[in-house]
Amino acid sequence: MGAGKKVKNAGKTTKGKLKETTGKAVGNESLEAKGRSEQALGDAKQAAQKAKDALKH
């Protein structure tokens, strides 16, 4: 996986976790849901990149 994409996708996952935790702390269900969504998106993109890399080698 390209280093730049790996960092970007990991950042999205981390950002989502932060939003989810903040949403839980302040009782904001919308923010919590957005955080879970961003985490899932980041995880999916990481998995797709890993699959692409596996096919290249």
C-alpha positions as CSV (number, residue, x, y, z in Angstrom):
1,M,0.0,0.0,0.0
2,G,1.3,3.5,-0.8
3,A,2.5,5.2,2.4
4,G,0.5,8.3,1.7
5,K,-2.8,6.4,1.3
6,K,-2.1,4.2,4.3
7,V,-1.6,7.3,6.5
8,K,-4.7,9.0,5.1
9,N,-6.9,6.0,5.7
10,A,-5.5,5.4,9.2
11,G,-6.1,9.1,9.9
12,K,-9.7,8.8,8.8
13,T,-10.2,5.8,11.1
14,T,-8.6,7.6,14.0
15,K,-10.7,10.7,13.3
16,G,-13.8,8.6,13.3
17,K,-12.9,7.0,16.6
18,L,-12.3,10.5,18.1
19,K,-15.7,11.7,16.9
20,E,-17.4,8.6,18.2
21,T,-15.8,9.0,21.6
22,T,-16.6,12.7,21.8
23,G,-20.2,12.0,20.8
24,K,-20.6,9.4,23.6
25,A,-19.0,11.8,26.1
26,V,-21.4,14.6,25.3
27,G,-24.4,12.5,24.5
28,N,-24.5,13.5,20.9
29,E,-25.8,10.5,19.0
30,S,-25.4,12.2,15.6
31,L,-21.7,12.8,16.2
32,E,-21.3,9.3,17.5
33,A,-22.9,7.8,14.3
34,K,-20.7,10.0,12.1
35,G,-17.7,8.8,13.9
36,R,-18.6,5.1,13.4
37,S,-19.3,5.8,9.8
38,E,-15.9,7.4,9.2
39,Q,-14.2,4.5,11.0
40,A,-15.9,2.0,8.7
41,L,-15.0,4.0,5.6
42,G,-11.4,4.2,6.7
43,D,-11.3,0.5,7.5
44,A,-12.9,-0.4,4.1
45,K,-10.4,1.7,2.2
46,Q,-7.5,0.1,4.0
47,A,-8.8,-3.3,3.2
48,A,-9.3,-2.4,-0.4
49,Q,-5.7,-1.1,-0.7
50,K,-4.3,-4.2,1.0
51,A,-6.3,-6.4,-1.5
52,K,-4.9,-4.4,-4.4
53,D,-1.4,-4.7,-3.1
54,A,-1.8,-8.5,-2.6
55,L,-2.8,-8.8,-6.3
56,K,0.3,-6.8,-7.4
57,H,2.7,-9.2,-5.7
